[in-house]
Amino acid sequence: METLTQQQGRVGRGRFAGRVRGIGRTGANGTTRCRRAALAATAIAVTAPLTVGAAGAGGAAGDHPIVFARYTSAAPTEDLYAISPGGGTSINLTHTSTVSDVMPSWSPDGTRVAFVRYGAGGAVDGIWTMKTTGGDLKPVPGTEGASDPAWSPDGKRIAYAKPVGKQREIYVADIDGTPATRLTHIAADDLHPTWSPDGKSLAFNRADTGGHSRIMRIRLSSLVQTAVTGPDSHDWTPDWSHSDRIAFSRLDSSGFAHLYLVRPDGTGVHRITTGRLNDKYPSWSPDGSRLVFTRGGADDADPEHLYVVRADGTALTQLTKTDSHDLEADWRP
């Protein structure tokens, strides 16, 4: 059984054939799912409109659905699903048997989802957007090999991580892919960007060659970077709330990953989940009162489910219960 640290060092959020450092897995046979697939089924097939708890921009957190990626032993390619924060039946949004759809990110108005599609040995590989009701599938030009899309608060831009040589750097581009601006230039993997509420900064995690990863912050106007967490940390997948707190997953002294909160200036670090399971991929509710995240074991055979917890660590509730791996949830703004 591999440790979570080994998983983090080997793959990214979508298990990209070892291309991305992060929290994730490859298949049990050591190969990444979907990379051996053919290109034939690159068109999206939406089995049902996204009608789960649809609400206007002023709706409560409970009205806003959660989108996530899922795979199972019977269906080893990832598809996107949606579920109500109150639980119930998940709605299958994509069904692409030979390519994977992962890393979903809601547009701020809730009408589109950005995600990563990959397969066919790299022939299909980049960021796409689609309507949440299905159709109007659009690739974002210039994002081949990219991961971790994050929609800006004004809905005009997408931040993402993209390989440059042997490491990944943070980029920002308009929704049409131009102009793509590289923000970071360092010999480390910069991953999982998340926008500040005012759209003026990004937080991300920086994984160094020594196996550590810390949360960083960058000001878009000046490109000045500031460390949010310490250099010897194991901190991953930050998500910046509208209430100006950053949630992230930390592999701590317990040997398991738990959810932590921190202020953007690096103060107020504290843990909000406990236990002998791994908690990862946090995403804030639109009102900043709760988080959805993935909880699972340390082995690929262990199911991984979505849970919801209050920001103070109380009212932990299991959201999905099928025999599946449910990952990378994003709560509709």
PEFEN-V79930 format. One record per run of one state. SS is the DSSP state (2 for helix, 1 for strand, 0 for the rest). FROM is the first residue (numbers start at 0). TO is the last residue. Records with the same first field share a line. If there is no record, write none. Layout:
BEGIN
SS: FROM-TO / FROM-TO
END
This chain:
BEGIN
0: 0-2 / 10-59 / 63-64 / 71-77 / 83-89 / 92-97 / 106-110 / 122-122 / 131-136 / 139-145 / 151-155 / 164-165 / 174-179 / 182-187 / 195-199 / 207-211 / 219-223 / 227-232 / 240-243 / 251-255 / 263-268 / 271-276 / 284-288 / 296-302 / 310-315 / 318-323 / 331-332
2: 3-9 / 60-62 / 119-121
1: 65-70 / 78-82 / 90-91 / 98-105 / 111-118 / 123-130 / 137-138 / 146-150 / 156-163 / 166-173 / 180-181 / 188-194 / 200-206 / 212-218 / 224-226 / 233-239 / 244-250 / 256-262 / 269-270 / 277-283 / 289-295 / 303-309 / 316-317 / 324-330
END
